[in-house]
């Protein structure tokens, strides 16, 4: 039986910021107020992520330039990882670099082979200000790195070069959501 409330159950689904929105390319500000507004933002992030069928979502993807993200993501062994991080820092990456398909709710319907380490460690805080360390492997490590990139003002397309980057940008230009 599930213990505790369902993340996002009291949140509202917010519109997603799409590629081309300046908020996606600006580093997020450090959170200094761990009060009810932050708790509401985390609930909204969960609600929006679930509505969009994602596995992670950063605050700037809903137009909030703050260092916060949520996740509900499996690793390669299909173990579920559920949580949020406030003021996260990617403190360690390791293992092998794997090129795997990567998508993003801010580039809906698109994906590209993106290189990421298969191990990651992120430190940060909970919504109440308690310190936390999250370790990920496989797909979950990819998710952690992807969300930390968002908070630094980067999207996965920024990691692509050459043919892969050109191909993705052609797909973006043809996408119905592109401005």
N, C-alpha and C positions, 0 to 999 in steps of 0.2 A: 504494500500500500504506500502511496506517495505521502511524504512528510512535507508539510509547509505549503505555502501558496504557490500557484503556478505562475512562473515569471511572465509578465506581460498581461496577465488577466485583468489588471486595472489600468493598463496603459491605453493610449490612443494610437492608432495607425497614422503615421505622418507621411507626407509626400517625400519621395526619395530625391536627393540631389543627383543629377545625371552628369556624365562626363561633359565638360565644358563649363560647368558651374565653378566659379572661382573658389568657393569654399572647399572644394576637393583638393585644391593645390596650395592651400595655406596651412601651415602647421597649427595644430590645435593649442589652445591656451591651457595652462595648468589649472586644475580645479582647486579652488581654495575654500569653497563653501560646501560642506558635506551635509547639507540640510535637506528639507523636503523637496526643493526644486530638483536637486540631483537625483533623489529617489524617483521622482516622477519621470525624469528624463530616461533613467534606466528602464523603467516600466514601459515607456513609449518605444524605446529601442527594441526591447523584446517583442512587443506587439507588432511593430513594423517588420522586424526580421521574420517573424513567423508568418505574417500575412504575405510577405514576398517570397516565402519558401527558401530563405537563406540559412546559412550556418554561422554567420557572424555579421555584425553591423557596427560601424563606428559613428560617433555623434555627428561628425561633419557630413555624413551621408544623409542626414535629415536636417542639414542646415545649421547645426550647432557646432561652432568652432571650439570645442572642448575636448580634452584628452580623456575620452571614455569610450569603451566598446563592450559589447555583449557577444556571447557565443553559445551555441548549442551544436556541437560538432563532434562527429566520431573520429577516432583515430583509425589506423589501418587494421587494428584488431577488432573494430566495430564497438569499442568501448566509448560510451557517450560522455562528453565533457560539457558541462553546463555552468555558466557563470558570467561574471562581468569583471572588468578591471577599470579602475580610475587612476589616472596619471601613470599608465603603464610604461615600462622601460624594457626593451628587448636587451637582456643582459648577457645572453649566451646563445650561440648557434653552433651546431656541430653535426657530426655524422657525415653522410654523403650528400652531395648536391644532386637533386632529382628534378628533371624537367617533367612537369605534369600539367594536365589541363587545369586552368584556373579561370574562374569567372568572377563576376562582381555584380552586386545589385545596382551599382551605379553605371554599369554597362550591360543592361538587361539583354539576355539571349545570346551573348557573345562569350567566347572563351579562347584562350591561347595557351600553348605550352610555355610555362614560366618556370624558371629555375629557382628552387628554394632548398634550404637545408632541411634534412629530415628529422632534426632535433632542434628544439627551441626552449628557452627559459625566459619567462617574463615576470618581472616584479611590479607591484603596484599596490593599490588599496581597494578595499571594498567600498560600497556606497556609504558605510558608516565610518570609514576612515581606518579600518583595521588593515595592517600590512598583510600582503598575500604574495605567494610565489606560485606560478603556474608553469608546469613542465609539459611539453607536448612532443609527440613523435608522429611521424608519418603525416597523414592528412591534417591532423590537429595542429602539428607544428607549422604546416603551410598556412593554416587559418590564423594562427597567432602572429606570424610574420606579416601576413596580408593586412590584418587590422592595425598592427603597429605602423605599417607603411602609411595607411590612411591618416593616422594621427600626425604623421610627419609631412603630410601634404602630397603624398604620392599614391598613384593607383598602379595596378599591376602592369598596365600598358607602358608605364614609364620604365619598367625593367626589361622590356623587349627591345631588341635591336634588329637592324637589317630587314630581311624578308618577313620575319614574323611580325615585326612592328608595322611594316607597310601593309601587310595583309589585314591586320586587325584594324588599322585606321581606315582602310577601304570599306570594311564591314561597318564601322562606326558611321562613316559618311552615308551609307545606304540605309542605316537603321531608321525605323519609323519614329523613334524617340529623339533622334539627333536634331539639334536646332539648325 
